[in-house]
Amino acid sequence: MATLTNNEKVLRGLDLLQEGILPWVDLRMSMHAPAGSDWLELWAAAENAKFGTAKTYSKDDVRVLLRVVTERWQVFKDDLERPQSALATELRDTANRAHHGEKFSSDDTYRALDSIERLLTAIGAADEADAVATLRTEHQREVYEKQARNRAAKVTPLAVAGTVAGVTVKPWRDVVTPHPDVMKGQFSSAEFAADLHQVATGQSTSPEYADPREFFARTFITSGLQDLLERALRRISGDGGASPVVNLQTQFGGGKTHSMLALYHLFSGIESRSLPAATQDVVGHVLTATDGPDPLAALTVRRVALVGTRLSPGQPAPKPDGTTVRTLWGELAWQLGEAGGAGGGAATYARVAEADANGVPPGTALDELVREIVDGGERILLLVDEWVAYARLLVDAPAPLPGGTFEGQFTFAQHLTELAKSTPGVMLVVSIPDSETIDTGGGGSALEVGGPKGRVALDMLQQVIGRNADDWRPATGLESFEIVRRRLFQEPDATALADIAAVAKQYVKYYQENTGFFPKDVAQPAYEARIKAAYPIHPELFDRLYEDWSALPKFQRTRGVLRLMSQVISALWNAGDTAPLITPGIVPVSSPDVYSEITHYLDDNWRPIIDKDVDGPGSTPVVIDGERPAFGARHLTRRVARTVFMATVPTLRTQHVGVDVRRLRLGAAVPGDVMSHLGDARELLSQRATYFYEDGDRSWYDTAASSTRLAAEKAAGYSEEDVYAAIVDRLRFEPKKSRGLFDSVHAAPEDTGDVPDGDPLRLVLVHPRRTWAKDASQATEFADEALNRAGSGQRQRKNRVVFLAADRGRFGDLEGAVREHLGWEFVVGRAEELGLSLQQKNQATKRAGDLDLMVDARLRAAYTALLTPVGQPGQKITLSFDRLADGSTSMADRVTTKLKSVGKLTDVYGTELVRIALDGPLASAWTGGHVEFGTLWTWYAQYPYLQRLSTRRVLEQAVLAVADSVTWNTRGFALAAGYDEASDRYVDLWIPGDQPEPQSIPDPWLIVRLERAVAQRAADARAGSGTSTDGVPGGVSPVPPSGGGEAGGQGGGAVGPQPPTPPRVAVKRRFYGSKALDPVSYVRDWNLLRDEIFSALTATDGTALRITVEIEAENADGFPEGTIRTVSENGTVLGLDQQGFEER
């Protein structure tokens, strides 16, 4: 293997991938192809027709198989999660490069083999996955051995001394010492051997995991692990009340396998006295030492280790004794026999052989086998790791599998948990991925589960295992620190512990002296304890790795931290680093070993970004430090860049990308740094680094190149008039969307003359340079001027204009979005000139499109200040403010909705409302007997104390509706085409009930008081017939006759003319009034109404007083739930006729 080149290793891995993936692809594609046809022939024909080629395709070509998986995703979507599908996409490119003879670096080779292994594991090709794992492991060994031979001081130490109050903070290298394998950079060559299957089968060559003594010597006994070991000791030793089933459910890399290894080694027959003191203490809590045999070694335990990723329901597993195992229960039975010694696997397998051959659960056969072993004085420890990975391959399997069915797996899981529960001395420990992490987007756990079918399997196991299992708690945050510290560093002595305490105290003092520059919690005693627990690694670096990096698909929580930090510590130790603590800013990103480990988790396009703008010789931070001695002496810009990078990698595609400025200082600062210098370094990076970004308090790196920086520079260079012009262009588009009830929408008029004076209802969108605010504002000044003037003349129709302006408090957000959009539009328009790649151009186009939508949204959010003319008769007309609700509809539509909701605009009007206006504010004109309709409409257009109507037609329909009014004889009026003053007669008089009814009303027509119309009609009747009349033509009597019925009855009919009913004297029978109460002093206003109005009205006998209270309240931020509940409940108790809260 050592003679293979990197390219040959990748090609060998691809060959194994082809062997493992072919039957998986072939089966699924065949099921989707017509019966009797070859799916590959159909696919090839379609491809050749699509591209006009005549290529031949072979199932032996892994590139074809990978292309099918990625392009026919619908066929495989139930079997693979998106991260696993991404592996297939990645490997398509890898295969093309390898088959074209392209050279692979050691890092590229490792990544390719790792991705191949993961994809094979996901599809259940266990044998091929094992073979690739061996290939990958050997490759890693070669790489680490080569690096160890060639290791030299490749990393330039930053030599950043820490000082607090003039006292030097001791460097970490003078306090603690790494383990020898970490110093030499050989940690990872042992770490990747942590595998339960390899340990259980004797294949592991790493003493750290294969040897119980070495294992426990390097294992920190957390409270969770101690609890697990003690439960197992109690159960195995015969305590019937101890946990028979335990569910190890943690995040990806959360310590499940390590905990199972601890159980496996604890019951290996080892004597407790040969274990480390901490492990002996755990044993001593449960088992009592005697003068006889060691109590731990005296336990005879048969151990079974089932690892789902190493078993496949589709591939029978031949054993060395000739046995062929097909199912999980067959494997369990065989291992039970082997654990008993003397090659007993075949005999115990025979007990379930029939069930194994038929793929059905074993039932009582397994029960009898287990109980025979226990009755013989032995105990059983069952470890099932990665069960979901096995079970998911059975979900909706395209064809019967040797491993049985998913339903059978469900039954077996139930059976096994019940068996463990009911049999003393038997313990079942199962590992299940954390479903909560999957639901919140955890990439690692999603890889563990593996597609929709994996979720089905996970749900099944959670349901079955959860019914009988006790849950297990993984390591806490501080314990995680200790796990990593113990594995990487030798135990500190008393002197070192004192130094550690001093360093922790000095750091916290430094944070306290710079309060406000760091997160609040770091100046507290609790943070001092965290520094001591994590020493020499700064807690902020631990937090970023455990909280953020663990979300990356391939970064296992604890193991990933160990792998990365071992390389960091090795590089720093060998470079002579003298920093007090290892912070994110101290991480030597450009060190070859660290660089290789970090980029293993990243896309390839990060590599040039690191080289150019993050770390290494000639990078932007190094150049800036070289230009400024105060920075260069402490490598300030380089530390800032590294800190931002370490925070960016896992957060780039999240809502909170990068790091805020306080945590940036926490990760970069070393006691002795000047706070303002850190801010200056950040600012210089944002100005000069191509891939560095800054937005408010947050900083990050992005894979987008300089187009972003260019767009930002252009955005900052636009003048205010440029911004106004862009906004005006959008305002001018508003009328094309919808005008609501408005006849005209005027966008950003420069002068009052741009808004004509006339009958049409007009909405004025005030120019963006004139924003509105509660105090004096240009928007209010312009609206007031436009309300009174139309160019050089006076505006007459003041009730036909409404103004909408931008809120000054929201305009800044709009301006910023407009500037940014203009900047990106500039970049898109000059993509060829700027030399943007297709990807960059697409990114710029998308960014410009997103900003276009953002500008529209912020335009709607800004234009919410609605100014409407209001006033009372005899008073000055003023402007009333209403807050317009945000929404997705046009401005005119939202203004229409708002004005209608507050009673300031309507498109439906009633006859009685016209009469109320005539009897009320227009009474002085109405007493003359008639009013010209055109004049009435003019008044409605002029005076805001009259209702604002959408059109003249609304008033016309309200007047014509008198014909259908049931109260026309008391609250109505008549119509006439004109009035002859000489004869005091109305021309073409029409009274409700007359036929035909008028369909429209010309301006010269008159609205006539009803009593005058009735009097004229009565006079006409007397003069024309000389007979009595009970009414008017049309058969309707507007005014009841006096005793008409009795007169007719006396004479048996109409016997002679009777005098006409005299017109009634106008009597004021109804009072109406409304007033807006002061929302603060409403009690005072109410008392004045009561004393001056209500009491005067009720002083007249027979007065029926009706008082209706209308309440309306608005809160732009929304009412809290407590207020809504209180008001609603009180309104119900007080008997409000109508009430409710609305979203508008």
C-alpha positions, 0 to 999 in steps of 0.5 A: 500500500505504501508504494501507491501514489495519491492518484492510485489510492483515489482510483482504488477507492473509486473502484471499491465505491463502484463495487459497493454502489452498483447493486444499490443503484441497479436495484433502485433504477430497475424498479423505476424502469418499465418491466423487461427493459434495461434502465441504463439503455433507457438512460443512455438513449435519453442522454444521447438525445438530449446532447446529440451524442452517441456515447456508450455508458457502462455500469462498471464506470463509477462516474456513470453511477454517481451521475445517475445518483445526483441527476435522478435524485427522485429515485434515491431521495428516500435513501439519502439525506441531503448531506449524503447526496452532496457526497455523491456530487463531490465524488463526481468531480473527484472521479473526473479528476482522478480518471484524467490523471490529475494529481492529488495532494495528501489532503485531497486524497484523505478527503476523497477516501473519507467521502467514499467511505461515508457514502458506502456506509450510508448505502449499507456497503459495509465490506467496501466501506471497511476496505476504504477505511483501511486504505484511508487509515494507511494513507493517514499513517504515511502522511503523519510519519512523513510530517514527523520526519520533516517537521521543523519550525515551519510556524513563525511564533507570534511571540505575544507577551501578556501583561497586566498592571505591569506584571507579565502573564506566564506563557502556557508552554512554561506551565503545562506540557503536551503528551509526547504523541501530541508534541510529535504531531502523531496524535491523529494517527492513533485517534482515528483508530477509536472504533468499537468494531475494531476493538471488539474484533481485535483489529485495533492496533492502537493501545489507547483504545485496544488496551483497557489500562491505556484506555482508562489512563487517558479517559477522564471520568465525567459525571455522566460516564461515572453514572453509566459505569456504576449502572452497568456494575450494579446491573451486571453484579446482580442488582435487579433495580439497576438500569437494564436498558440505557439509551446513549442519545447524544449529538454527532461526536458526543461520546457514544462510542467512547462510552461503549468502549469504556463499558467493553473494557470495564468487563474485559476481566481486568482487575480493578487494581490495575486501573487508574485511581479514578476508575478504581473509585467508580468500581469501589462505589459498587463492588466491595473489595475482599481478600479474595479474588478481585471483585471486578475480575471475578465477574464473568461477562459475555460481551457482544458488540453490534455496530450497524455501520459494519453490518449490512442486511443485504450482505450475509457475513461469513465467519471464520468457523464457516458460519454465515450470518444474515441478520442482527439476531444471528450476529448476536447469537454467534457473538454470544457463543464466541464470547464464551470461548472455545469457538462456541459461535457456531453452537449458539448460532445454531439455536437461531439458525432457522430464524436467521435463514428466514429473516424473522425474529428468533422469538423464544429461541434467543430467550432460552439461549440468554437465560441458559448463559445467565443461569450458568453464572455468567452475565451478558453485556449487549452493546448496539452502536449505530443501530439506525444506520442498519435499520434504515436499510430495511425501510421500504427495501426495494427487494427482500433482504437477507437481514429481514424486514423493517417490521421484523427489526421493530419486533426484534428491538421490542423483544431485545429490550424486554429480554434485557429488562426481564433477565437479571445480569443482562444489560443492553446499551444502545446508541441513537443519534440526537433527533433534536439536533437533526431538527435544528439543522445539525449536519453531523447528526443528519449524516448519522441518520441518513435520509428520510428512511433513516428518520423512520428508523430513528423514530422506531428505535426511539419509540421502542428503546425509549419505552424501557430505557434510561437516558444517559447524560453526556459530558457537561461543558466543563467536563468536555474541557477536561476531557480534551485537556487530559487527552492532550496535556500531561497532568499539571503539578502543584506549581503548575496549578498555582500558575494556572490560577494566577493566569486565570485571575490576570485575564479576568482582571484585564477584562474587568479593567476594560468593561464594555469592550468584552461580553459581560460574563467574562468579568465574573468569577465563574469565567475565571473558573472556566479559564482554569478548567480549560487551561491552556485553551481559552474558553472562547476557542472551546466555545467556538469549536463545541458550539459552532464547528460541531454543526459542520457535517464532518466535525465530530463534537469531541473527536473533532476538537481533539484532532484539530487542537492536537495539531494546533498545540503541536504546531505552537509547541514546536514553534516556541509560542509564548502566548499566555493562552491559546485563543482563536487569534493564536491558532496558527491557521497557516501551519501545514498541519493545522491548515490541512486539518481545518480545510478538511472540513471546508470547500476548496474555495476557502484555501485561496481566501486563507492564503490571501486574507487570513494567515500566512506570509504575504497575506493582507493581515501580515502586510498591515501589521508590517506597515504599522509598528504598533500592530506588528510588534504584537501581530494584532491584525493577524490575530483579529483575522484568525479570530474572525476566520475561526468564527466564520467557518461554521456560521457562514450560512447561518443567520448570525454569520461571523462574530460580533465585536465583543467576542472578536476582542475576546478571541483576539485580545491578549492582556496588554493590548490597546482596545482601540488598536483592535478596532483599528485593525478590524477597520483596516481589514474591512477596507483592504481585505478582499474577502473580509466583511463588516456590518455594524458590530459583526465581522466575517469572511466570505467566499465571495470575491471583491465584487462585494467590496466594490459594490460597498464602495460604490454604494458609499459614493452615491449622493443623496440626490442619486438615492432620491432619484432611485426612490422617486423612480419606484414611487412613480411605479406605484400608480401602475400597481393599483390606485385604490379609491384614488383617481390620481397618485402623484409621485414626489411632486416638486411643487404644489402646482404639480398637484392640480386642484379639482374634483378627482381624489388625489394621493400625494406621495411626498418627495423622499427629501421631505420626510415626516417626524412628530416635530416640525418636518419638511413633509408637514410643511409641504403638505400644508402648503399644498393644502392651501395652494395649487401653484400660484393660485389658492387650492379650493378643493382641500377635501380631495387631497391626501398626503403620504410621506416617509417616516424620518425614523425609518428612512435611514434603512431605506436609504441604506438598502437603496445605496446597496442596491445601486452598488450591486446594480453597478457591479451586475452592469459591468460584470464583463468589464470587472472580469467576474466569473459566472458564479460571481456574476450569478451571485451579484445578480442574485444579491441585486435581486434580493436587494431590489425586493428589500428596497421595495419592502423598506419603501413600504415600511418607510412611507407610513406617515399619512397626513389628511386634512381635517377641520370643523366649521369655522375653524382652520383646516389642519393635517391629521396624522395616521400611521399606515400599516406595513403590507405587501399591497400598493401604497394607494391600496393601504392608504385606502384601507386605512382611511376607510377604517378610521372613517376618513374616506368612503365609497358608500354613502347613505341618504340619511348621511346627506340629510344629516349634513344638510341639517347640520353644518350646511343648515344655513344654506338648507333653510332656503328650501333647496340646494343645487347638487353641483354646489353640494358636491363642491362643498363636499370637495372643499370642506374636510368637516364633510365626509371625504367621498371617493367620487361625485357618483358616491354622493349622487347615488346617496341622493338617488337612494332616497327613492328606496329609503323607508324614512324618506318622508321624515329624513328625505328630500325631493328633487327638481330640475330648477326653480322659477323665482317669479312663480316660486315654483320648482320645475320638474319636481320629483318626490320619492314614489314618483315614476320614473325615478331619475338615474342621474343628477346633473349639477344644476338640479336641486335638492328640495326640502320635502315640506316645500315639495309637498306644498307645491304638489298639493297646490297643483292637485287642487288647481288641476282637479278641483277635488280633494286629494289624499296625497300626491301622484304616485299614491304615496302621501309624504305627509299624513292628511288630517282626518281624511278617513273620517271625511270619506266615511261620512259621505260614502265617498268623496263629496266635495273639495276639502282644504289641503293639509297645511304644511307642517311647521319645521320643528327641530326634533333631533339633536346629534353631535360627536366629539373626540375626547382627549385620551389623557383628560377624557374624564374632564371632557366627559364631565363637560359634556354631561354638565353642558349638553346631556343635562340641557337635553334631558331638561325638556320633557319627553326627551329620549337620550341615547349616548353611544361610546365609540373607543378606538386605540392603536399601537404601532408595536402591537398590544401585549397579550396581558392588555388584550386579555384584560380589555377583552374580559372587562369589555365582556363584563361591562356589556360592550355591544361590539369589541375586538382587536385587529391586525392592521 
